[in-house]
Amino acid sequence: MSEYKVNVTNLKKNYGANHVLKGIDFKVANNEVVVLIGPSGSGKSTLLRCLNKLEEPTSGSIVIDGQDISLSSTNIDKARENIGMVFQHFNLFNNMTVGENIMLAPIELGKSSKDEAKKQAKDLLETVGLSEKFDAMPSSLSGGQKQRVAIARALAMNPDVMLFDEPTSALDPEMVGDVLEVMKDLAKKGMTMVVVTHEMGFAKEVADRVVFMADGRVMEEGKPDQVFDHPQNERTKAFLDKVINV
């Protein structure tokens, strides 16, 4: 087994004449937290969505857990069982309770019995600080609570890798902290994570490595203090000058 959970080589994604990813090389080691930063439209979310084939790559390879998911012969549904994904807009099923949302995939895919799935769902809700919300409907929750339920739901499949696509950008500012705390706890427990975010404080504190993307390319990467305090690339410097209060 490779030391890398995720190994992307020369990944390209085109929408017609629009070249969104222009030859991305990208690796994530086991237990590593990698945070993708960069301006809107730089390809960060497209890269993330390619990692579980919500977007079909135009060319290149994406190897996750030693399996090339870019090959048409790969059973992507099976591969996705090991890849948790948390979206910007929660994507909860509004006609199901919180508990049912979390239990759905493990039961449907035969990973757990109903009793096992229920116990796990309650444990996960405790993990994300929402143990009293098992029987609540999503419509009764705040945005921050919905996002924490979405994280619990993704964790219910015991994924090897968690992907977060701007998980706090749709939240009111006072709700952001609760979601980031859950993510920090996951990082401390050794979860392999790839996070697209505009939360620079989170990137500085939690990331093992920060990857700066612009114009469909990786422009710079390194440890947070290297990228934030001593950026080498002019494009990185210009971006950080805009987003960090100097």
Salt bridges, closest charged atoms under 4 A:
GLU32 OE2 - ARG209 NE 2.92
GLU55 OE2 - ARG49 NE 3.57
GLU56 OE2 - LYS53 NZ 3.60
ASP65 OD1 - LYS5 NZ 3.06
ASP77 OD1 - ARG80 NH1 3.59
GLU81 OE1 - LYS78 NZ 3.54
GLU81 OE1 - LYS111 NZ 3.39
ASP123 OD2 - LYS119 NZ 2.90
GLU166 OE2 - HIS198 NE2 3.54
ASP178 OD2 - ARG148 NH2 3.79
GLU181 OE2 - LYS184 NZ 3.34
GLU205 OE1 - LYS184 NZ 3.18
ASP215 OD2 - ARG235 NE 3.57
GLU221 OE1 - ARG209 NH1 2.52
GLU234 OE2 - LYS237 NZ 3.32
